[in-house]
Amino acid sequence: MLQELIRYLDSVVARDPSPRSRWEVLLYPGVWALGLHRLAHWLFEAELFFMARLVNHISRFLTAIDIHPGAKIGRNLFIDHGFVVIGETAEIGDNVTMYQGSTLGGTNPTNGVGGKRHPTLGDGVIVSLGAAILGPLQVGAGARIGANAVVTKDVPEGATMLGIPAKATLMEVTPETQNFVPYGTPCSERFDPSTQKLELLQCEMLAMQLRLNSLLEERDAAAAKLEATRKRRTKSA
């Protein structure tokens, strides 16, 4: 159990440059919220629903993070700062990162039956600040949800989602973008929340530039092929 805790703390340090030691990480509200959720989820699974809710209520009071006792969470979830909401039927894979103000919200069933109402996140997903993922949809492994994005449809593996409603944005796949990127934004080495709109515009401009380059390459290839065909016909004539 101690080794598992150390591995978890090391996983947080790998994604957050601010702590100087594991001891600092132990003071993070996200760590406390996750620990209390483990207890609440155990009580929930034992059908001790009132006790599970009580632990959840205490955790929310202490950490400003609301994780429903029924939510299923994998290993090494890192919640950076507070005001995160995770719904009852949400399922979270391993090594997921959620930033402040992000929400895994549910849909209101019209038939009155609860069922699966919240999203399922694959391994290594990054949910940036203020982002909302709504409904029983699937977010593929390694996907990045940009700041303030609102996701209402399934997200492919490795996609970067931006906007309201969120849409996939073309990003250049390089060794740098395959590693962990703070706030899920691969357009620059650092992402400052105070300039997030500028960062998102830069992402969109980069995507358009990549698309334009791709179209130009396709045009040049088609022109070269046409020219080669014309020369062959000229020789045969």
Helices and strands as residue ranges (DSSP letters): H 2-15, H 22-25, H 29-45, H 49-63, E 66-67, E 72-73, E 78-80, E 85-86, E 91-92, E 97-99, E 103-105, E 120-121, E 126-127, E 132-134, E 138-139, E 144-145, E 150-151, E 160-162, E 167-169, H 175-178, G 182-184, G 193-195, H 196-236
